[in-house]
Structure formats: structure tokens, C-alpha cells
Amino acid sequence: MRLRMKPGYAVDGEKSPWRVWFRATRFHFVPPSILPAILGSVIAWSRAHVFEPGYFCLVVAGVTINHVGLNMIDDVFDYLHNVDTAPEGEKNPYTGGSGVLTEGLLTVPQMFRAAMACFAVTALIGFYLTWACGWVVMIFGIIGMASSLFYTMPPVQFGYRGFGELGLLVNFGPIIVLGSYYVQTRTLALEPLIASLILGFMMWSMIIINEIPDYEEDRRGGKWNLVARFGRKTAVKLYAGGLAAAYAVLLASILMKVTPYLTLLGFASLPLTLRSLRILTANYGDRMKLIPANLTMIQVHLLTGSSLILGYLIHGMV
């Protein structure tokens, strides 16, 4: 049965508006914002014995909505640059955008307005937290939102100029964790900064492995990220290096007694990490055979972040 729907949406009943919009959010990539926000608050509770549930919920909501805005604005400008153009039947579901624009399910103006609405809501949350918790919150907020807006938006487009990976490392590590910690404690500290680097380096590796299947399209579209600049073989080393750095920071922080020994739980993701490396090393030239590696990297980040949070929760209770 065919349905009549508004322009810009698919008319297939299997692709109703809410399904299309949910796909546009790419929510499977949003936990890398949520986990650092939770981690910063849990470190504050575990170490400083403070926890404001209302502020915690606002921080988590803010970073989640901001990330959805980032996903949508990234889709818009990658589409306009003809980047998301994988051959028919060769679309890796974890790379190359949501596909709602290339398939005609939404229009560029629809997606752009939705992204701007997300950023507007994020800004309102940021203004309130700045008023309630101090001007430092605004600094973190400005850095985070500006990075999201100008990742692919002209004239900055730092994601097209070889700085995207570093930008994501900083924003999905120190910026979110320290911001969340500050909202709870009104102070900054070394421990949340060090702990944030673990998830930051993992985010570096996640973006690297997601760029590998799009190597050809990114080069044609002028998206000169590190993979497009240096090639897929080098990208494998960059991916492994990011993961090695994450585990090295975790181990060093425990040995130097910066983080509690229970954060050793973060190493629970190591078997998945090794699995993703094996798949990537054998298949870095085949976008479809890389799908399990892309999925596994998402699981690595999720398990590592959850394990760190669990370690701090147990530490705070004993």
C-alpha cells in the first residue's frame, strides 16, 4: 500500500517520517558524547562526593542534542560536497552519513533546519548552566558547539583540512569530561583530564576506521582528512596507535595512582579491540568486509566507557 506524505519524505510505509528522522540522527554514534558526560559526573561523585542530578541530566541532554546536530550538519555539507556517494549496493552502514539526503528521504533545508534547532536547544541549556554554575561552562560550551558547527561547515571546515580527528579527540574527551566534572564541582582537576584522554583516543580511532571505507569518495569530494591524505595503510597504523594510546593512558594513570585501580575494568574491551584490528588489517581495502570492524569499534568505546564508569561507581561506594 502506498501512502501520501509530505514532500521530502519517502512514500513507502516502511519509511515513515519518524523512522526517517531517527535514521537522520545516527543515534548509534551518539554514545561517545553521553559516556564522557556520565564519566565526568561519576568522577566528581566518587572523588569530590558531590552530585547534582538536575545539572547531570541537563549536561547529558545538552551533549546528546548537540551530537545529533553535529550528525545532521555533517550530513548536509558532505552531501553538498558529493562525499556521501558510495556505489550502489556498497554502502557501509557505519560510514558515509545517514543516507537520508542521498536517497531523497529528506531535503537539505529540512536537515539544516533540524540541525540548527538542535544547536539552539543546546545553546539554551548551555546558557542556563553558565548562569547556574559559572562562566567556565560557557568556554566549554563554545568550544564544543563551534567544533560541531564548523567540522564540515564553510568557511572553516576543519574536518576537510586534516584536523577533524584531533578535534574529535579533544571534544569527545577533555571538553565533555571536564565540562561535566566542572558543572558538579565548580573546579577543574587533573584526574578527569587524564581519564578523558582514554575515551578521547578511542574516539580518534573510531573516526579513523569510519573514514577508511570512504577513502575514494572523500578524496573526490575534497575532504582531506588524515585517511584521504595519507592512505588506508597508514590509517591502519593511526587506528592502532589511537587504541594503544588509550590503553597506555589507562595503565599509566593506574600505576601513577591518578585513577583508582578499579578502572582496570577498562581493559575488558581489549579482546574486542584485537578483533577489530585483525579484521581491519585483513580487509582495509574492502568497505563491506570492514563492517564488522566498524561495529566492533563502537562496542569497544561503549564497553570501555561503561567499564570506567562502573569502576568509579564501585570505588565511590567502598
N, C-alpha and C positions, 0 to 999 in steps of 0.2 A: 504494500500500500504506500502511495506517495503522499507526502504531507506538504501543505503550503506553509512556507516560512519566510521570514524577513530576508531581504537581500543581504548577502554576505554570509549566510549560513547554508550548510548542506541541506538538501531537501530529503535526504534519506533519514528514515525514522531512527536508524541506528546511531545517527549523529545529531542528536537533539542539541539545542543551544547550551544547556548546562554541561553536557559531555564535551562539546567543543571548547567551551571556556575553561573547563577543568584541564583539558589537554593543553590548552594555551599556557596554563600556569607552570607546566612542567614541575609538578609538585615533588616528584621523586628526586629533584635536585635541591629542594629547599631545606632538608635536614642539616646540611652543612652550615646553615645560618642558625637554626634552632639549637643544635647541640652546643656550640660555643657560648650562646646566651645562657643556657642552663648551667654549663660548666662554670662560668664566671660567678653566677649566683651561688652555686653549691660551694665553691671555694670560699666565698665570703661567709657562708653559713658555717662551714667546717672550721675555718681559721679565726674569723672575727666574731662568730656567734651572733650574727645579725641576719635577718631575713624579712623583707617587706613583700608579702605576697602580691599586693596590688601593683607595685613597681615591677616585680618579676613578670607578671602577666603582660604588662604594657611593653616591656623590653622584648619579650618573646613575640608578641603580636607585631611590634614595630619591625623587627628584623625579618619576620616571615613575610609581611606585606611588602617590605622593601625588596626582598628577594624575588617575589612574584613580579614586581615592577621591573626589576633587572631582567628577568627572563623574557618578559614581553618586549621591552625596548630593544633588547639584543636581537630578538626575532625580527623586529621591524627593520632595523638597519642592516642586518645580514641579508634579509630578503631584498632590500633595495640595492644592495651591492652584488646581488646574484650569487651569494655564497652558498645558501642552502639549496643546492641543485644536484643532489645525489641521483645517479642514474635510476631509471625505473626498476623496481624490484631489488635495489641495493641500499635501501635506507636503513642505517643502523639506528634503532630507536633511542639510543643514548647519546647521539650526536646530531649535529646539523639542525638544531631548532625543533620546535614542536610540529612543524609541517602544516599548521592551520592556514598559513598565508599561501604557501606554495600550492596547496590543494584547493584554494579558493573558499575555505570554510569561514574565514573572516577577512575583512579588508584591512588595509594599512591604517586608515583613520580610526577604525574600531579598536584595533590593538593599541594604537598610540594613545587614544583617549583613556583606555583602561590602564595603561602603564602610568600615565600622568595622575590618574585618580589614586593609584597605589602610592605614588610618591607624595601626593598631597596628604593622604592619611598618615603616612609615615612622618611627615613633617609636623603634623598636628601633635602626634604622640611625642615627638622629639621636643617640641616647644613646651609641652606640659612637663616632661621630665626635667628639662632645663630649669624651668620655674621652680619645680619641687626639690631638685637635687643639686643644682649648681651649674655654672657656666661651662664646666669641663664637659658635661654631657653634650652641649652644642658642638664642641670641637669634634668629638667622636661622630656625632650625627652628620655634620657637614662633610667630613671625610668619607663616611660610608655612603651617603646619598650621592655626593659628587662622583665617587668612583663608580656607582651603579649607573648613573646617567651618562657619564662620558666614557664608559667602557667601549661602546660602539657608536655613540652619537657624535657627529661632527660638531665643532672642528677638532676636538681633542682626539677621540677615538684611540685611546692608548692601547686598547686590545688589538688594534690593527698595526701597532707600531712596535710590537715586541715587549710591551710592559704589562700585558694582561695577566700573565702568570704570577708575576711579582705582586701586582695589585691585589689579586685574589688571595695570595698567601697572607698579605698584611691585613686585608679586610676581614677575611674569614678566620683569622687567628687573633692577633693582638687587638684590633679595633673592637670586635664584638665582645671578646672575653673581658678585656679591660673596661670597656664601657659598661657591661653588665655588672662587673665587680664594683665599679665606682658608684653606680646607682644604689647599690646596697650599703656600701661602707663610707662613701664620700671621700675615699682616699684611693691612691694607686699603690701598687706593691710589685715586687719582683716576681713573686711566686705565680700569680695569674699570667704575667707576661711570659714566663718560661713555659708554663703549661699550655699557653695559647699557641706556641710555636709548633707543638705536636700536631694539632689539627690544622694549623696553617700550612705546614709542609705536606700534609696529606691532601689538602685542597690543591696545592701545586700539582701533585701527581695526578689528581682526578682530572684537572683541566688539561694536562698534557695528554693523558690517554684518550680523552674525549676529542682532542684535536687531531690525533693521528688518522682516524678514518676520513677526515675532511681535508686531508693534505692537498689534494689536487684542486678541490673547489675553493679552498682558502687562498691558494696561490693565484688562481684565475681571478678571484674577486678582490685581490689586493689586501687580503687580511694577513699581514706578515707577522703572525705570532711566531713563537720560538720553533714550533714544528715546521711551519712553512719556510722559515728562514734556514734552518739547519738540517732538515730532512728527518725521515722516520727512524733511521738507525740511531741517530743522535738522540731522538726523542725517547727511545727506549732507555738510554742512559740517564736522561733527565728525569724520567719517571722513576727509575730505580733509585736515583740519587735523592729525590724528594722523600721517598719512603724510608731510605736509610737514615736520612737526617732526622725524620720524625722519631724513629725508634732510638736513635743516638741521643736526642734531646731527652726523651723519656728516661732512658737508662742513666744518663749523666745527672739528671735532676734528682733521681732517687739516691744515687751514690753520694751526691753532694748534700743530701738531706734538704733539698729545696722543696720537693714534693713528698708526701707520705709514701711509705713503702707499699701501701695497698694500691697505689697507681700502677704497680706491676701488672695489674689486671689488663692494662692496655695492650700488653703483649699477646692477649688472647686472639688478636686479629692476625698474628704473624703467619699462621698456616694459609689463610686466605690471601695474604699478600704474596706469598711464594707461589700460590696457584695462579694469581693474576700475572705475575712475572713470567711464568712458564708459558702461559697462553700468548702473552704479548710477544715474547721473544720468538716464538714459532710462527706467529701469524700477523706481524705488524704491517704487512703489505696487503692483507685481505680484510676489508671493512666488516664483512659479515661474520667471519670467523673470530673477529675481535669482540663480538657482542658479549660472550661470557666474561671476558676480561673487564669490559666496561661495567657490567653489572657487579662483578666481584669487587671492583674498586669502591663502588657505592657502599657495598656491605662492609668493606674494610674500614671506611670512615665511620660508618654507623656503629660498628662494633667497638672500635677504638674509643670514640667519643662516649658511648654509653658505659664502657668499662671504666674510663677515667671518672665519670660522674659517680658510678657505683662505688669506686674506691674512696672518693672523698666523702660520700654519704656514710659508708661504714666507719671511716676514720672519725667523722664527726659524732658518731654515736657511741664510740668506745672510749 
